[in-house]
Structure formats: C-alpha cells, structure tokens
Amino acid sequence: MLQGPTEPAIYSGIAGAVEVRVPHFEALIAVDGALDEPVWNGAAVLTGFSEYAPADGRPAEDSTQVLVWYSATAIYFGVRAFETHGAVHASLADRDKIATDDNVQILIDTFNDHRQALVFGANPFGVQADGTLSEGMQSRIAGLTGNLGAVRDTVDLSADFVYESKGRVTDYGYEVEIRIPFKSIRYQPRNEQIWGLSILRQVQHSGYLDTWAPARRGSASFLAQSGTLTGLTGLRRGLVLDVTPETTERVDGAPATPGWRYEAGNPQLGATVRWGVTNNLTLGGTANPDFSQVEADAGQISFDPRVALFFPEKRPFFLEGMEYFDTPNRLIYTRRLLRPVGALKLTGKTAGTTVAALLGLDDRSASVSGSEPAYAMVRLRRDVRDRVTGGIVLTDKVDGDDYNRLAAADVRFVFGRIYTVAVQGAESFTRAAGAATSGPLWEASLDRNGRSVGAHYSLSALHPDFQDQSGFIARAGIASGTVDHRLTLYGRRGAALESWTGDLLLFGRWDYARFVRGLPPTDRELHVNSALRLRGGWVLGASVFFESFGYDPGLYASYAVERRTPAGTDTVPFVGTPHIANLDLVFSATTPQFARFDANLLVLPAIQDENFFEWAPARVLIVNGTANWRPTEQLRVAASYVAQQYVRKTDGSTVGMRRIPRLKVEYQVARPLFVRLVGQYDAQFQDSLRDDSRTNDPILIRDPATNTYTRATARASNDLRVDWLLSYQPTPGTVLSRVTAAA
C-alpha cells in the first residue's frame, strides 16, 4: 500500500535540498543488493554529494545516489555508487573491518538534537560496520603531534546493531541495499518523527570523503550540519527482547613427566539479556558472562612510566550503549570490573536527558579485602539550551570496609559556530585501611575549529588525593596546560599537494604542589609539527620536539646508590639530575588505502631524551609500524611492530629495550563465519642499572616487603601468546569455540 508520492522526489545536497520527506510503502522485499524491486522507483532520491575531506565545499568527483523509503517496521536505504575514476575496493571482511574498502555510512540522529547519531555502514559487498558518533568526541592525534588530526567527530564502532545489508559490484561501481528495523534503534516517544540524517561515502582510490548534506570543516559540530528525514509516522517497534545463554568450560594444561597434564573445570552457565523498555530506554543484564571470544589486547610500549597505559573496552555487554557513559577525563571505565559475576545496565534518553546507569559485582579475585567489590556508575546529560549541554557523573566502589566515591559536573557549549568551551569539576572521597581522604579534579578548555586556523587551550589539575577507582586516570597529583595552534593550507583541486598542516604545541606539566605555589612547570615541551597530504591518500609527517623534563623524586623513592668508600660500601639516597633537556625528531608516513595493501610507519630518533631507568640522558629510538595485506577477498593479514631502545650517551651501551611483533591472520569463510589466528611476541631487556648521569655507582632498589636494598641487576623476559578463534555470527551473536595458548 502506498502512503506517499508515486513519483520520486529528488533532494540535492549541494543545492541545499536536505529536508527529505520519506515516502511510506507497505512492501516486502528481499535484501539482496539489487535495487530492482518496483518499490525503489517511488523512493526519495538523495544526490548532489560534495567533498568533505581533504577539502570541503567542492562537488564530489564520483556521483552517488541514495534511495530511501520506510514501512511500519523498518527504514530502507539503497545506494548506487558510481565509480568512473578508479577500481572499487571491496573485500569479504569481518564486521567493523571495512575501513580499507570503499564504503557508505548512514548517520541517523533519531532525537534530532545534534548530540549523537547512530551509524550504519556497508562496503560494496554489504559487510557491515556500525557504531555511534557523539558530538564532542573529536578526532585528535594526541600527545605527539598536537592538533594535526582534528577533522570531525569520530565514530565509535563499539556498538553492534541488528540490520540487514547486501551489496554487489556493478559495471558502473557498486550497489548496496540496507534494511534497518525500528526495533534495533531508539527514537523519540512521539507519533511523527523528525530525524537528522548525514550520509558519507569513502572513495578509496582517491582517499576522498564525500557527504550528502554539505558540511564545513570549519565548524565546531559535524552533526549540526546534517539534513533531516521527515514524515515518519506510525512506526512499530514491537517487543525488543534478546536472550543469549552461555556455557563455558575451561581446560588448563601444564608440563608434566612425561608430556603435559590437563585439568578440566566444571562447566559455567551464564546468560545475557537485553530488553527495550520503551522506544528510547534499554535495560540489560548479565550473569557469569563469557568473554573468551574477545581479542587479546595488543602490546603497548610506555613512553613515560609515570603514566598508566589505556586499553579500550572490548567486552560485548559493556560495549552496548557505551556511548551514553562518555565523560570528560574518562571518569567511567568499565574495565575496572575485571571478572564480573553479574551486572545491570540502563541506557537511553528520556525527557531531554541522556541516562546511563551500571551496577556490577566483581569476582573476589579482584578484591583486596576478600569480598566481592560492588560498583555503581551513573552518567546523566541534558541539553540545557541550544548548543549548551550539562552533565553529572556519580560513581561508587565498595570493597569490604573500603570505598571510593566520586561526584562530578561538566558543561559544554558552542558559540560562533567554530568555538567550543568545556569545563569539568569533580571531587573524590576515599576510605582505605580506615583512613579517609578526598581531593578535587578540574579542567577547562577552549577550542577553535576553523577550516584553516585551529586552536586549543586547556588547563587541568588533579589533587594528589584524587582517586577514581571506577574510571581511568593516567596520572594523579599533577596539573597541565596546553596551548596548541594549527594552520592548514589547501592546494588546488587535482594538484599533487592537497593540503599542508603545520602545528605548534606548547605544553607544561606541574607537580600539583608546585602549581598551587605558582612555580614554573616541571616539564616543558615545544613541538613543531608538519604534515603533507598528497593526492591519492599519501600522508607524510615530520616533527621536532624541544623538551625539558624535571626530576620526579616520587618515581625514584625506592632508589638508592651503592657508594664505594675506603671502608667498603655505603647506601646513599639517589638524587637525580634536576633537568634533562631533550631533542627529538619524528618522521611518519601513511600509504593510501590500496586495493590489497596499506601501511603506516612512525620513527622517533631522539638525539637526547630521558632514560627513565636511571634518570640520565640517553639516545632513544622508537619504531611503530603496521601493515595490512589483503591477498584475496576473504583473507586478511595484519602485521605490526613496536620497538623501543634506550642507549646510554656515556658509553653507547643499551640500558633498556622492548620489541613487540604481532601477526593477525583472518579468513572469512562466509559473511557470518570467520577464523582468526593471533600471535604476539614480547621481548624485554633491562641492563644492570647505575647512576649514569653522576657517579656511575650501582643503583639499589628497596624491597617494600623486607625494606632491604638489592642491586638492580640485568634481566630479560620473552613471552609468546597465541590465540585462535572460530566465530559464527549471523547477527551480533555467539562464538562457537576458542582455544588460547601462551608460552
């Protein structure tokens, strides 16, 4: 039955026609990647795409048509992507692994508030990549190269939605057909819906990103530049209830005489449930969850031992709806629940307020008191007024008689289209071993996200007694300030040089007490960065770092020096050089997304940098490279190599070294079935430590258990980990079997 126009309406984005009235058809079609059913002839036609990256405002080189209509239970999109300038890049990839392929992304803002959009992507074969895009989660290349990478808000691929998609390569390019059931998404509790809509097309042969609704890079909000879908009435979501039972059995092996001895534990039963309470609220629960299918974390190298390494959440139960828990400073970090016994989670949006609440009970093995740690995490955000958002965070962890509680508030507002101000304050309250402490955290930032000129200013501080045992704090007891300026120049269309970006970053870090007393920063950094983007997708970068790092007595509190005297030896305190001046170079290169290959490489040769092992000047070499090879449409090989070496300037000897090669091989038997093999080798070496910057005497390290000092002698370790996985996943679902081996 037709409840809309019989002739298709055409909406050209580049002409400004971005308010789409979606026709309603009650038709059943097979989602097969061929747009040949009669219903598609009456669909609204979205065309007139323009370029967004590397430069905005230009008509797209390759034409795209997107057809859209809806029924009572689902919305349908059909894509015709015309490709006349190069070959289509497509592979039979695993879910969310289509970044190296040509692809189309449909961003639907179901609350039309420009705060968050659901992302439904597909490559030319219909392989899916989905997630969420939240305003304010702007992409940055953090730490090393300042603001060079500021482009637009970044898609978080954590979420997995249930939708259908199929595609096929044609003689003119490719076609994709997508069906999104209304029960898979959350939307406003009203009869007539108005949704925000953005459509992006990634063209790999050129490296260009095209958009239907014209979007400017010089804007503080990408979602605020979306088009709209109107006329959506009579939507039926139906009952949303998912139940995933689980059973897990573990077998441990150990060397024996002769051979190996294996011991099997009792099978563990568990389940995960998700219930759509309303159109916009979802309640989930899990008991004894099995996360054996989750890929092991890739090894990381620490540039600064004072800063904790961050590992992203990968476990499915916690990933679903994670975007609702987003907070500045990562005040909520679900990986704090190490081995959850059970958890409940409520997420959604109601009465203009985004709601996220998580209750969890952890295993006794994660406790210091022998009890089961209990967690409560709550995040609320509300649109106070147009372009102004406020939020609060409440967390509580109880472990026996100990607790850690936190309350925080934040506000973010946009003005002048390109300026953003964000402010956050928090206070933590902790009791451990009968002693109670508390401490504040605060942060303020100002951003200018112009097309050619960008800037970032921020100042933050964390009290030494501030703790967040439900979140991730990389380093407490410090204050830091940043001044970052970016300039981007664009080449003419078709030129070999598409853009050049220069960035000047000034950064200061204080010990909190020094900051309060108004003293100069302990660490001072000046980074001069430059990046070239060449036609076809090549990106080349070069940087020079001028730095001065101050001695941190807290890091070396357990250090002492064995002093030789005429009477023998004596133990004296370790006193480091007050400041070490650094001079680092950074070179990087990223290849285009070739049909079968892509790679990137970063090399940091430091003429002088701090040797944290001994707090002495050293020459440092850091190498970080990845390569992806796709020899067939079904086989993917990903290799990475991370290495770090510290060489003493005094005699050229190596004081520390770490190398982590990693290889991942995936074979996609069919779209829902794949096999994965991951191998990682971690080799570490540390030389015998000495007071290299002053006396050259041996360094001693105190054992806190016995309060005695022993020499820091040479040590080495070599670890090998191998994981393999067989996964059958017709929709976001269940793993059949898995084996892990480590040596």
N, C-alpha and C positions, 0 to 999 in steps of 0.2 A: 504494500500500500504506500502510495506517495503522499507525503505531507509537506511538500515544499515545491520549488520551481522545477518545471520539467526541463528547462534549458539551463545548461551550466552557466554559472556566473564566474567571471574571471577577475581575480584580485592580484594586481601587480604591486609587489612590494616596493620596487624602485619608484613607482608612480605615487606611492603613498596610500594605496588602497589596501589597508591592513586590518580593516574590520570586516570579518568574514561571517556571513550568515550561513550556518551549516544546514544543508538540506537533510530531511528525515526520510529514510526509506525503511520499510519492514521487509528486508530481503535476507535470505540465507545464501552465503557464497562460500566457496572453498578457498581458503587462503593458500594459494599455490604459486604466487609470484607472477602470475599472468593477469593483467588488468583487462580481461576480455569479457567479463560479465556485463550485461546491459546496465546494471545499476551504476557502474562507473561513468556512464555517459551523462548522468544527471548530477554528478558530484561537483562541488565547488572546485575551481581550478586556481591554485596559488602559483604564481610565476613572477618573473621580474626580480630575480635574485641579484644581489650586489656583493662585492668583495668586502670582507671584514679584515682579513689578515693575509699578507703582511701590511697592506694599506687599505684604508676604508674608503667608502664612497664611490667606488668605480663599478661599472656594470660587470657582472661575472663573465669570465671568458667562456664558460661552458653552461649551456641552458639547463634549467631544472624545472619540472612541473610536479606539483604535489596536489593530488586529488583528495578530498575529504567529504565524508558523509557519516551519518550515525543512525543507529537503530535504538530501540528502547534499552538494549542491554550492552551495547558496545559502540565505540567510535572507530572508524576505518580510515586509514591513510594509504594512498597509492602513490608511488614515486616513480617518475620517469626521469632518469638522469642521462642527459645527452653528453657524449664524450667524443669530441672530434679532434682533440689536440694530442692525445696520448692513450696508452693502453689502460684498461680497467685493472685495478689491483684488487684481487679477491682471493680469499683462502677459506677453507673449512675450519675456522678457528674455534677455540673454546669460548664459552660465554665471557664477555667483557674483554676479549683479547683481539679487538678489531682495529686498534689504533693505527696499525700499519697498512690497513686496507682502505680503499675508498669507502666512505660511509655517509649515512644521513642520520641526523639526530633531531628528534621532535621533542621540544621542551614545552610542557603544558603546566601553566600556573593555574591550578584549579581553584584557588581562592582569589586570583586576580589582584593580589596585594603587592606584587613585585618583590616579594621576600624569598620565595622558594619555588622551584619548578621541578616537576618530575621529568626525567629524561629517558626517552625510548629511542635507542639507536639500532641500526642494522647495516650490515655490509651488503655487497651485491648478491651474496648467496642467502641473505636473510639471517645470518648469525647475529645474535643479539648482544647489545651492551647497554645496560641501563643503570640508573642511579638518580641522584638528586643534585641540583645546583642551588646553593644558598647564597643570597646576597651578603657580601662582606667577606666571603671565603676567597679572597682574591689570590690569584696565582703569583707567587714570587719565587725567584731563585734566591733563597735565604742564605745569609751568612757570608758566602764567598763573594758574590758578585752583585750585591745590593739590589737595586730595583730594575735590573735589566729585563727581568722576565715578566713585569707587570703587563698583562694583556686583558684579561677579563676574569670574572668569577669562574672557579674551577669545578668541574663535575666530579662529584664523589660517587664512584662506581660500587660502593658497598651494598646498596640495596639491590634486591632481585625481585622484579615484578613478574607476574604471570601474564604473558601476552603472546600472540601468535605473529610470526613473521616468516615470510618466504621470499626468495629473490632469484633472479636469473640474469645472466649476461646476455645482451642482445646485440644485434649488428650496429645499433646506434649508441650503445652504452650499457645501461642495466635498468631493470625494473625491480621494485620491492613492494610487497603488499603487507600491511600491518593491521592487525585487529587488536584493540585494547579493550578488554571487558571493563565495565564500570565497577565491578566488584574488586578489581585489582588496584583501584586508586581511591583516594579520599577527596571529597569535594564538599561544597557549601550545602548546608541544610535548607535549600530553597528550591522551589519548583523550576524556575528558569535560571539557568546557569550562564555566566559570562566568564570565560576562561582566557587567561593570557596565553599567547602562542608565539614561539620562535622556532624556526627551522634552520638548521645548519647543514651544510654539505662540505665534507672534506674531500678535496681533489688531490690525490697523492702525487700524480705525475708532475704537478706544478708546485705542490706544497701550499696551495691557496685554500683558505676557509671562506666559504660563501654563506650569506644569510639572506632569508626572505624578507623579514622586517628590517629595513635599513638601520644599522647600528653603528654608532661612532665610537672609536677607541677612546676619544677624549670625553669620557663620561664616568661618573662615579658608580653608575648602576647599569649593568647589561640588561637585567630583566625589565627595568623601567622603559626600555626601548622596544618591547615586544608588541606584536599585534594582538588581536582578540578574536575569539570564537564566540558568536552569539546565537541566540535562538535555540539553545539546547533545553528541551523541556521533556517532562515525563520519563526521566531516567530511572531505570530499575536496577538497583544494585544486588538485591537478593541477599540470601544468607551467606556471610563470609565466615567460614569455619575450616581451618586447616588443622589436622591432627597427624603428627609424624611420630610413630612409635620407633624405638631404637633398642637394639640389643648389642652388647659389646662383650667380647671375650678377649682376654689378654694372655699371651704366652711369652714368658721370659726365658732366654737362653743364657748359659754361662759355660765357660770352659770346664771340662772335667777330664778325668783319666779313665778310659780313653774318650776322645771326641768331645761332645758337648752334652750338657744336661738341660732339659727343658722342663719348665713347670707352668702349668695352666691354672689360672684363677677361675673363680666362679663367674658365670655369665652375669652381666649387669644389665638390668632393664631400665629404660628411661623413656621419656616422651616430651615432645614439644607441641604446644597448642597455640594457635592464633585465631582470635575472634574479632570480627568487625562489629564493635558495639553499636556504632552509628556510622553514618556516611563519612565521618571525619575523626572518629576515635577508634583505636585498635588496642585490644588487650592481649598480651602474650604471656605464656608461662612455660617453664621448662623444669624438668626434674631429671637428675643424673644424665645430663646431656653428653653426647659423644661427639668430640671434635677431632676424631682421628683423621678425617679427610682434609683437614686444614693444612696447607702447605707450610713447612717449617720456615722460620724467619731466615732471610738472607743475612749472612755475616756482615757486620759493620766494623769500621775502624774508628776509634775515638781520636779526634784532633786535640781534645783538651780533657784530661782525666777528671777535671773538676765538674764537668758537665755530663749528666746522665744521657745515655742513648735512648732514643724513642723508637719503639716498634709499634706499627699500626695494628689495630684490632682486625682480626680475620675470622673470628668465630661467627657462624651464621646467625645464631639467636641474637647476639649483641649488635650485629651489623644492621638488622632490620630496624628501621626507624632511628638509626644513629644520628641522622642529621638534626633531629629535634633536640639532641643533647649538646649541640655545638655551643661552646662557650669561649670567650677570650681566655688566653693563658691555659687552656686545656684543664679546667678545674674539675672536669669529669672525665675519667679514663677507665673504661670498663675492664681493661686487662688487670686492674687491681684484684678482681676476682680470679684467682689463679685456677682453682679447680672447683667450680660452683656445684653445690649439692642441689640447689634449686634457685629459681629467680622468677619474679613477676615484673612485667613492664607495661606501662600505659603510655601511648603516644598519640598525638593528633592536634587538632586545632578546634577550639570552641569559643564562641563569643569574642572573637578577635584576639584570643590568647593561644599561643602555642604551648602545649603541655607535654612534658616528658617526665616520667617517674619510673624509677627502677628500685626494686627491693631484691636483695640477694643474700644467700647464705653460702659461705665458703667452707671448704673442707678443713678439717682440723690440722692437716699438714701445712696450711697457710697461716697458722696461728703461732704467736709467741707465748701464749698462756695455756695452750692445750684445749681451748674451746673452739667453737665454730664462729669465726668472725662474721658479723652481720653488717650489711651495707644498706644505706638508703641514699638515693641521689634524686634530686628534683631540679628541673630546669623549666622556668616559665619565661615567655617573651610576649610582649604586647606592642602593637602599633599604637603609640601614644597619640600621634598625629601624622599627617602626610610626611613621609621621609624621616620620621623620628621613631626609633624602636628602643624600648626599655626592657630589661630582663633582670631576673634574680636567679641565684643558684643556692641551693641548700644541700649539704651532704653530711652524712653521719656514718662513722665506722665505730663499732663496738667490738672489742676483743677482750672478753673477761671483764676485769675491772677497768681496763684502759679504754679510752675513746679519743676520737679526733672528729671535731665538728667544724663546719665552715659555713659562713653566710657571705654572699657577695651580691653586688648590684652592678649593672652596666647600662650604658646608654650610647646609642649611635645615631647620628643624624647627618643628612646630606644637605648641602646648600650650594647655590651657584652652579648646580649640575655636575661639577667636577671636584668639589671639595667634600671631604668626609672627616668628621670629628668623632672619636670614640674614647670613652672614659670608663674605667672599671675600678671598683674598690672592693676589698674582701678582708675578712678577719677570721682567723682560725683559733680554735680553743682545743687544747690537747691535755690529756692526763696520761702519764706513763710512769709506772712504778711509784704511784702515789703522789707525784709532783705534777702540778698544773701550770701550763704556760699558755700564752696567747701572743699573736703577732699579726700585723696588717700586711696587705699587698695592695698596691695601687698602680695604675697605668693610665697614661693619656697620650693620644696620638692625633696628628693632623696629616691628611693625605690630599695631594693634588694630583688627579689622574687625567692630565691633559694629553692630547694626541701627540704633541711633540715635546712638551715640557711636563715633567712629573716631579713630585717632591714628596718626601716622607719625613716627618718629625715625630719623635716619640721620647717619652721619659717614663721609666718604671722603677719600682723599688719593692723588694721583698725583705721583710724583717727576718733576722736570724731565727726567731722562734715561730715563724710562719710555717705551718705544715699542712699538706693536703694529701692525706692517705687514701683519698678516693679519686685523686687526679694525678696529673703528671707535671711535676715541677723540675725542670732540668737542673736548676741550681738555686738554692736559697741563700739569704744573707747578703744579697748584692743589690746594687742599683745600676741602671744603664741608661744611656742617652744616645740617640741616633739622629743624625742629620744626613739626608740622602737626596741627591738631585740627579735627575735623568734628562737627557736631551736625545731626541730621535729625529733623524733627517731621512726623508724618503726619496728614492730615485724615481725617475720617470717610468711609466709602465713599459715593460719589455726590456728595461735596462738590466745589465748584468748585476749591478748592485741595487738591491731592492730597498734596503734600509741600513742605516748605521745608528747604533745607540751607544752613547757614552754615559758613564755613571760615576759620580763622585760621592763616596761614602765616608762619613766621619762617625766614629763610634768610640764611646768611652764607657768604662766599667769601673765601678767603685766597690770596695768593701762597704757594707751598709754603714758602719760606724764612721768611716771617712766621709761618706756622702752627707751624713747628718751634721758633721762638723764643718762642712763646706770646703773640704780639702780637694786637691786635684784628683782626677781619676787614677786608679792603679794601673789599668790597661788602657792604652790609647792606640787607635787604628785609623789609618787613612788608606782607603782602597780606591785606586784609579782603574776603572773597568771600561772595556770597549768590546763591542760585538758587531759583526758584519753578517747580514743575511743576503745570500746570493740567490739569483734566480734558479729555481728548481728545488730549493729547500736546503741548500748548504748553509750552515751557521758556523762561523769562526769567531773565537773569542780570545782576548789577551788582557791580562791584568797585572798590575804592580801593587804590592802591599807594603806600606811602611808602617811598622808597628813597634810598640814598646810595651812589654809585659812586666808587671811588678811581681816581686817575690810574695808568695802566699804562705805565711807561716802555718796556717791551719792544715794545708795539704801535706806538710812535712813535719807534723807534730810528732810522729813516731820515728823520725830520722835522728841519727847521731853520727858522729865521726870517730873512728878509732885513731887517736893521735899517738904517734910514736914519740917516746921520750927516752932520755938516757936510762931511766929506771925501768923501762919496759913500754907498756901501752896504757893509754888512758882514754876514757869515753868522755867526749865533749859534745855540746849541743851543735846541731847542724844549723849554720847560718848561711843562707844563700846570697847570691849577688842581688843587690836591691832591684836592678832593672836589667832586662836583656832587650837589646834593640834588634829588630827583625827586618829582613828584606826578602820578600817572596815574589816569585813570578808564577803566573798561572796561564796555561795555554789550553784551549779546548776546541774541539771540532765535533760537529754533528752532521752526519750524512743525510741526504734526502731519504724518504721512505721509498726505496726501490721496490720493485715488484717482489723480489726474492730476498732482499737484504737491507739492513740498516744497522748503524753503529754510532757510538759516541765515545769520545775519549777526553779525559781531563788529566793533565800532568802538572804537578806543582813542584818545581825545583826551588827549594829555599836556599838562597845564598847564606842566610843565617836565620835560624829560628830557635825557639826554646826547646831544650831537651828536658822534658818533664821527669825523666827517670832520675836525673842528677841535678836538675835545675842549673844548666850550663848551656852556653851557646853551642849550636850544632848545625850541620848541614842536613837538610831533610829532603827526602824525595817521596812524593805521594803520587800514585797512579791509580786511576779509577776508569775502567773501560767496560763497555758492554757491546755485544754483537748479537744480532738476531738473523737467523738464516731460515728461509722457508723454501726448501728444495722442491716441495710439491704442495698441492692444495691442502694436504692432510698432515704433513709432517712439519713440526716447528722445533728448531734448535736454538736455545738461548744460552749464551756464554757470558760470564762476567769475571773480571779480575780486579781485585783491590789489593794494593800493596802500600806499605809504609815503612820507611827505613830512616833511622837516625844515626848519623856518623859524627863522631867527636871531631871538633875542629883542632884539638890539641895534637892528636896523633893519627887521625884518619880511621880509627877503629870503629866498628859498629857497636853501638850501645843497645839498640833495640830494633827489632824487625818483625813485621807481620805480613803474611801473604794469604789471601783467601781466593782461590779459584773456585768457580761454581759453574756447573753444567746442568741444564734442564732440557729434557727431550720429551715432547708431547706428540702423540699420534692420535688423530681424530678419526676413529673407525667410522663413525657416523655423527650427525649433529648432536645426539644426546649421549654418545658413548666415546670416551677417550681413555688413553693410558698415559700416565705421566711417570717419568723417572728423574729424580733429582739427586745429584751428587755434589757434595761440598767438602773441600779440604781446607783446614785451618792450621797453618804452621806459624808458631810464635817462638821468638828467641829474645832473651834479655841477658846481656853481659853482666859480669860482676860489677857492682856499682862502686863509684869512687867520687870524691869531692873534686870533680874535674875542673871546676872554674876557679879553685883557690889552692888547696893544699895537696890534692891528689891522693889523700888518705882514703882508706876503705870506708864505705858507708855501712852503718849498722841500722837495723830496723827492729823496733821493740815488738815483742810478742805480747798482746794485751792480756792473754790468759795467765802468763807467768811473770809479766813485767820484766823480762830479761831481753838483752840485745844480742842479736846474732848478725853475722856478716850477710850482706845481700849478694849471694854468690850467683853465678851464671845458672840459667835454667832455660829449658826448651820444652815445647809441647807440640804434638802433632795429632790432630783429630780429623777423623773421616766420618761423614754422615751420609747415608744413602737412604732415600725414601722412594717408594713406588706406590702408585695408586691406580686402581681401576674404578672408573666412575661412570655410572649410568644416571643421567639427569635429563629426562624428557622435559621437565619444567624444574624450577628451583626445587631440588629434592634430595635424593638419598644416594649415598655411596654404598656400593656392594661389598668391597673388600679393600684391605690395605695392609701392607707389610712395611715395617720400618726396621732398618739395620744401622747400627752405629759401631765404630771401632776407634 
